[in-house]
Amino acid sequence: MARSQADSSVHLLKVHVLPNARKTEIVGMHGEALKIKIKAVPEDGKANTELCAFLAETLGIAKSKVHVVKGQTSRAKLVSIDGVDLATIEKLKASTE
């Protein structure tokens, strides 16, 4: 589920992360969350950094526009994405179904 904040260009995306995978890729949905395998190990923020970089590259925006705002040490994360419209995020989620 993607939720808009007061600023319409900032959206919150629920993500379920599977760290230490063979490659970084979107693999589907986990309830309302986008399920993403991350190649990085879950230590010292490496998986979070790779998650943000992967989402930024996938959405075609700068890495500085993507931040983990909740769940830094959990597989269930809430990611803030700035600079894309809600339709783009919904299209990304729909492509996994």
C-alpha positions in Angstrom: 0.0 0.0 0.0 1.3 3.4 -0.9 0.1 6.4 1.2 0.5 10.0 0.3 1.7 12.5 2.8 0.7 16.2 2.9 3.2 16.9 0.1 1.7 15.0 -2.9 5.1 14.1 -4.3 6.1 12.2 -1.2 4.7 8.7 -0.8 5.0 5.9 1.8 5.5 2.4 0.6 5.3 -0.8 2.8 8.1 -3.2 1.9 8.9 -6.7 3.1 12.6 -7.3 2.7 14.4 -10.7 2.3 18.1 -9.9 2.9 21.1 -12.1 1.9 19.5 -13.2 -1.4 21.3 -14.3 -4.6 20.3 -11.1 -6.3 18.3 -7.9 -5.6 14.8 -8.1 -7.2 11.1 -7.6 -6.6 9.5 -10.9 -6.1 5.8 -10.1 -5.5 3.6 -9.0 -2.7 3.6 -9.9 1.0 0.1 -8.9 2.1 0.0 -5.1 1.4 3.8 -4.9 1.2 6.0 -5.1 -1.8 8.3 -8.1 -1.3 11.9 -7.4 -2.3 14.9 -9.7 -2.2 18.1 -7.9 -1.3 21.6 -9.3 -2.0 23.2 -7.3 0.9 23.5 -8.8 4.4 21.4 -7.2 7.2 24.2 -5.6 9.1 25.3 -2.0 9.6 22.5 -0.8 7.4 23.8 -2.4 4.3 20.5 -4.0 3.3 18.6 -0.7 3.9 21.2 1.2 1.7 20.8 -1.4 -1.1 17.0 -1.3 -0.8 16.9 2.5 -1.2 19.4 2.4 -4.1 17.4 -0.4 -5.8 14.1 1.4 -5.5 15.6 4.7 -6.7 17.1 3.0 -9.8 13.8 1.1 -10.5 11.8 4.3 -10.2 14.3 6.4 -12.1 14.9 8.9 -9.2 17.9 10.0 -7.2 19.0 7.8 -4.2 18.6 10.8 -1.9 14.8 10.7 -2.6 14.3 7.3 -1.0 14.6 6.7 2.8 13.6 4.0 5.2 11.5 5.8 7.8 10.3 2.8 9.9 11.7 -0.7 10.4 15.4 -0.1 10.1 16.2 -3.4 11.9 13.1 -5.3 10.7 12.1 -7.1 7.5 8.9 -5.0 7.5 9.8 -1.5 6.5 8.1 1.8 5.6 9.9 3.6 2.8 9.5 7.3 2.0 9.7 8.0 -1.8 9.9 11.6 -3.1 9.7 12.7 -6.7 7.3 10.1 -8.2 3.5 10.1 -8.6 1.3 7.6 -6.9 0.4 6.0 -10.2 4.0 5.1 -10.8 4.2 3.3 -7.4 0.9 1.5 -8.0 2.1 0.4 -11.5 5.3 -1.0 -9.9 3.2 -3.0 -7.4 0.8 -4.2 -10.1 3.6 -5.5 -12.2 4.4 -8.1 -9.5 0.9 -9.6 -9.5 
